[in-house]
Amino acid sequence: DSGQILFLDAVLRPQSPVNRFLWNLDRGDHPHTQDALTTLIGRHFKIHTLVNLPYYYDYVFYLGVKKP
């Protein structure tokens, strides 16, 4: 079976006071760090593209294909 993933999510940056403040206001119960998301996605997909998109939150964008 082949498959692709396109994934975009806000990530937790504990060292950033603004990021921590916004996560405290957010309704998300389980924010993840970029390292945690990379590990989770990398278990099943070969990541071809990883882009950091800083805004009020820091976002990450992943593009990958399913591992055989």
C-alpha positions in Angstrom: 0.0 0.0 0.0 1.3 3.4 -0.9 0.2 6.7 0.7 1.2 10.2 1.2 0.9 12.6 4.1 0.5 16.4 4.1 0.4 17.6 7.8 0.3 21.1 9.2 0.1 21.9 12.9 1.0 24.4 15.6 3.9 23.3 17.8 4.8 24.0 21.4 8.0 26.1 21.9 8.5 26.1 25.7 11.4 28.6 25.5 9.1 31.2 23.9 7.0 33.3 26.4 4.6 34.3 23.6 4.1 30.7 22.5 3.5 29.5 26.0 1.0 32.3 26.7 -0.9 31.5 23.5 -1.0 27.8 24.3 -2.4 28.6 27.7 -5.3 30.4 26.0 -5.7 27.6 23.3 -8.3 24.9 23.7 -5.8 22.2 22.5 -5.3 19.7 25.3 -2.0 18.1 24.1 0.4 20.4 22.3 3.4 18.6 20.7 6.9 19.8 20.1 8.3 19.6 16.6 10.7 16.8 17.7 7.7 14.8 19.0 5.7 15.2 15.7 8.8 14.4 13.6 9.2 11.1 15.6 5.6 10.2 15.4 5.2 10.9 11.6 8.6 9.4 10.9 7.6 6.0 12.2 5.3 5.5 9.3 6.3 8.0 6.6 9.5 9.1 5.0 9.5 12.8 5.4 10.5 14.6 2.2 9.7 18.2 3.2 9.7 19.9 6.6 9.0 23.6 6.8 8.8 25.8 9.9 6.3 28.6 9.6 6.6 31.1 12.4 3.6 33.3 13.2 2.0 33.9 16.5 2.2 30.2 17.0 5.0 28.3 15.3 3.7 25.9 12.7 5.3 22.9 11.0 4.4 21.5 7.6 5.3 17.9 6.7 5.1 16.2 3.3 6.0 12.6 3.1 5.3 9.2 1.6 4.4 6.0 3.4 7.3 3.7 4.2 7.1 0.2 2.6 
